[in-house]
């Protein structure tokens, strides 16, 4: 679609929405869910949503301390979420395999080499 001489996305067709390390800057989980729902409402069926955000399930206290330093530095505050909380952002979507996992484990290029987990979990969901 072209508007004012500029080619733009045609939201009547499936598109991909990518929210990588964005929703952690929304402190309230319900508000983050609301943002995702509003964005998805504008997308056609068959569209995909990709999300990645920080957790504290791999390095635990060590990563939590790093986030405290980040937040105290005057940066836009970041909230760590559990993998279950990140999964809840995909409510109403068809979660693509392997689901919400540590990023290096989401369809690794070399599956025979077990990638180490990191405190960033991701997933992809498809709008029915």
Secondary structure in CASP SS format (residue, H / E / C, confidence):
PFRMAT SS
TARGET T0000
AUTHOR 0000-0000-0000
METHOD secondary structure of the structure
MODEL  1
X C 1.00
X E 1.00
X E 1.00
X C 1.00
X C 1.00
X E 1.00
X E 1.00
X C 1.00
X C 1.00
X C 1.00
X C 1.00
X C 1.00
X C 1.00
X C 1.00
X C 1.00
X E 1.00
X E 1.00
X E 1.00
X E 1.00
X E 1.00
X C 1.00
X C 1.00
X H 1.00
X H 1.00
X H 1.00
X C 1.00
X C 1.00
X C 1.00
X H 1.00
X H 1.00
X H 1.00
X H 1.00
X H 1.00
X H 1.00
X H 1.00
X H 1.00
X H 1.00
X H 1.00
X H 1.00
X H 1.00
X H 1.00
X C 1.00
X C 1.00
X C 1.00
X C 1.00
X C 1.00
X C 1.00
X E 1.00
X E 1.00
X E 1.00
X E 1.00
X E 1.00
X E 1.00
X E 1.00
X C 1.00
X C 1.00
X C 1.00
X C 1.00
X C 1.00
X C 1.00
X H 1.00
X H 1.00
X H 1.00
X H 1.00
X H 1.00
X H 1.00
X H 1.00
X H 1.00
X H 1.00
X H 1.00
X H 1.00
X H 1.00
X C 1.00
X C 1.00
X C 1.00
X C 1.00
X C 1.00
X C 1.00
X C 1.00
X C 1.00
X C 1.00
X C 1.00
X H 1.00
X H 1.00
X H 1.00
X H 1.00
X H 1.00
X H 1.00
X C 1.00
X C 1.00
X C 1.00
X C 1.00
X E 1.00
X E 1.00
X E 1.00
X C 1.00
X C 1.00
X C 1.00
X C 1.00
X C 1.00
X E 1.00
X E 1.00
X H 1.00
X H 1.00
X H 1.00
X C 1.00
X C 1.00
X C 1.00
X C 1.00
X C 1.00
X C 1.00
X C 1.00
X C 1.00
X C 1.00
X C 1.00
X C 1.00
X C 1.00
X C 1.00
X C 1.00
X E 1.00
X E 1.00
X E 1.00
X E 1.00
X E 1.00
X E 1.00
X E 1.00
X E 1.00
X C 1.00
END
